[in-house]
Amino acid sequence: MTNVTPMMKQYFNVKENHKDALVLFRLGDFYELFYDDAVTAAKVLEITLTTRDKKNNIPMAGVPHHSAKGYIEKLINNGFKVAICEQMEDPKQVKGMVKREVVRVITPGTLIDDFGIDSDQSNFILSVYFNNQTYEVSYSDISTGEIYQFDTTDLEILTSEIKRISPREIVVNHSAEKSVTDMFYELPMITVRDSFETHEIELNPDVLNRNAVDLLLSYIETQNMKPLEHLKPVEKYNVHAYLKLNYAALSNLELLENLQTKKQKGSLYWYLNHTETPMGKRRLRRIIEQPLVNKDDIMNRQAIVEILLDNFLPREDMKSLLNNVYDIERLVGRMSFGNIDVKGFIQLRDSLEHLPEIEDLLNETKLTNNRIFRNFDNLSDIYDMLKVLKDEAPKTIREGEIFKSGVSEELDELREIRDHSREWLENYLEKEKERTGIKNMKIGFNKVFGYFIEISKGQAATFDSDSFGYTRRQTLTNAERYITDELKSMEDKILKSEDESILLEYRMFLELKDMLSEHIMRLQIIAEQLAMLDVFISFATVSNMYRLVKPEFSDSILELKNSRHPIVEKMSGETNYVPNDVHLDKDTGIYLITGPNMSGKSTYMRQIALIVIMAQMGMYVPASKAIVPIFDAIFTRIGASDDLSSGKSTFMIEMMEANDALKHATKDSLLIFDEIGRGTSTYDGMALAEAMLLYIHNKIGAKTLFSTHYHELTELDKRLHRLVNVHVKATEHNGELIFLHKVDYGAVEKSYGIHVAELAGLPLEVIVEARNKLSTLEVNETSDLRQLELDLADNESTILGETYHEIIDQIKNLNINELSPLDALMFIDKIKKEMK
């Protein structure tokens, strides 16, 4: 390229340091992009692609500075980093090239304002540092200031936790890169970085490894180009301090979104969410993802919900007051970062205004005696700092009109001059009309000449301007414009007062921001307390709406009377839902559930898991009576869906999820297995299902709900003393299948597969043919069995030759207590080959 301009040289220097980002280069009122950045942005943003230098054909695209936010948000949501290069000098006051610098690199995980942030969800960025066989992990939502750390040597735990956290961006050292990238088919934004500095940040005493923390903070500060003063002390995330719910459980149980629609409606979050604040919504999601395992903490939450249930009017008053609270957590983040505007401070002021009333209600209900709300700070001093602001916010902090009258004497004086200038000008004009005798003169203003007196051409011809002290400033076709010393003097005062008042308010705003920055921690504490209060009020509201009961806790008993699936009941209506019981204890650990398709087996299993989760959240539950043990984990294998994008079939996903459960479950876990083995052949599936049941019964001892269509498995209750057969009832009436949705003891008497097919609307011809084929198969099966019995009786010595006796001996000598599911499958395969 020839004859590169100084401005383009400046651009090249900036781009060289930000090769992985789209550079928005400020030129006057526009952000411009060049070369490949321009081509990419034009396609993503659907804007015009032009050229800057037709000789060199430089691709260029631009967006207006004042409306850039929406464009930047779209780029971020499409997975791009965006480097903002600003003009650091006023072009009017600089000779030559204006100095430009990148002031910030915006990425999905380093958002601190409202560029594409969902107010209901956390916006996590995560780092992984692998060293000495240990994965150190740190993750943070810098918009709220929370930051966590944990470490593990188990790659499966790492994978499960990263998928649960669902970060929008990941930073890794080279040693961790392959492990992390292998977790994803569709990768989030991942940056590899080995260099980092030690940062000044408070660590909780149990945070012993800080490499991932420093890696994360180094990356964040490199992008944001300023320290984040609002980050809280680094908190140790203890994987074992919460009920373990891996990504499969979160999805299969529809805790945060509906499995089919991927929307909130139809999820546990949707059922429980009656919160009023964005902080409460995010806290509710966190509580659903992380039910407690400490009995005292669970019962403390229960006690709060009970108090709120018993105090309806104070509860509703607090709910109403919370409706006026904005997102204090993220407002504090923006304040710390330095990009909060007047509107943000007004929202903060309005959020704090009713804290004394909330405090009174907390005292009235004695909730301030609870450790969660103890030392509730109404922040009246901070509110006093903020109540000096006007109710209507200007668009920018450089427009003035920020502070109320009476706050600053100097500001009031300047406003007095500005506000009364119109009255002065009107009086002055009347006086000049009287003095000069020219009745149609008028006063005008423009940016070039300032204020002036305009006289028509005809009257100006006979007007002796000098005798009246008028100085001609401009001649127009139809008029002459003049100034006077008195008018010029007032103009100086008016313009000076407006400029000085805007500058004064700007300085006052910065001083206010500095004063408030000293109270970041207090604001964060009250934000957390308000979020928890919002969630507990939501819990009480839902408990009251749906007649939920407070669960009791035991060491080993899981007993539910008239339990209901909360979401299905809400969507179908209370009168239509059929409640069911469950009783698992030391003697009964496994329910083997049979019943026709669509009868409600999966719903029954899901509702038990949801009730356990709600109980360990500290929530009331949908049942007439509930006694639950405190589980350490819930593992699920529900549903059948190919993951073709990652090359994994239904059966492979089924085996992977089952393996995770069998590998990590303990006697204190809850297992939910739905139709294990249906993704493969009948005999392989049946063998695997039986082997898994044996392994769970003999090795793990976990409480288990295991549904199946393999009716042969119902014979296991004769061998496994902790296994009990239950079934979901159905009946026939005039040839029509009726689902009763009631769970009862015993195995199902018959299969209703063809009835279900008929309900699904299959053609009558297909149904008739299926019934005929079923009759033939049943007759043949009976005939084959009778023939086999005769052959065995008459020809035992022929059939049971040496090979078959060896096989029987192998089976007799098999120690099933030491057999894993995989070993069982391999053994069965070996036997099949020997029998051929």
Secondary structure, 3 states (H helix, E strand, C coil): CCCCCHHHHHHHHHHHCCCCEEEEEEECCEEEEEHHHHHHHHHHHCCCCEECCCCCCCEEEEEEHHHHHHHHHHHHHCCCEEEEEEECCCHHHCCCCCCEEEEEEECCCCCCCCCCCCCCCCCCEEEEEEECCEEEEEEEECCCCEEEEEEECCHHHHHHHHHHHCCCEEEECHHHHHHHHCCCCCCCEEEECCCCCCCCCCECCCCCCCHHHHHHHHHHHHHHCCCCCCCCCEEECCHHHECEECHHHHHHCCCCCCCCCCCCCCCHHHHHCCCCCHHHHHHHHHHHHCCECCHHHHHHHHHHHHHHHHCHHHHHHHHHHHCCCCCHHHHHHHHHHCCCCHHHHHHHHHHHHCHHHHHHHHHHCCHHHCCCCCCCCCCHHHHHHHCCECCCCCCCCCCCCCECCCCCHHHHHHHHHHHCHHHHHHHHHHHHHHHHCCCCCEEEEECCCEEEEEEEHHHHCCCCCHHHCCEEEEECCCEEEEECHHHHHHHHHHHHHHHHHHHHHHHHHHHHHHHHHCCHHHHHHHHHHHHHHHHHHHHHHHHHHCCCECCEEECCCEEEEEECCHHHHHHHCHHHCCCEEEEECCCCCEEEEECCCCCCHHHHHHHHHHHHHHHHHCCCECCCEEEEECCCEEEEECCCCCEHHHCECHHHHHHHHHHHHHHHCCCCEEEEEECCCCCCCHHHHHHHHHHHHHHHHHHHCCEEEEECCCHHHHHHHHCCCCEEEEEEEEEEECCEEEEEEEEEECCCCCCCHHHHHHHCCCCHHHHHHHHHHHHHHHHHHHHHHHHHHHHHHHCHHHHCCHHHHHHHHHHHHCCHHHCCHHHHHHHHHHHHHHHC
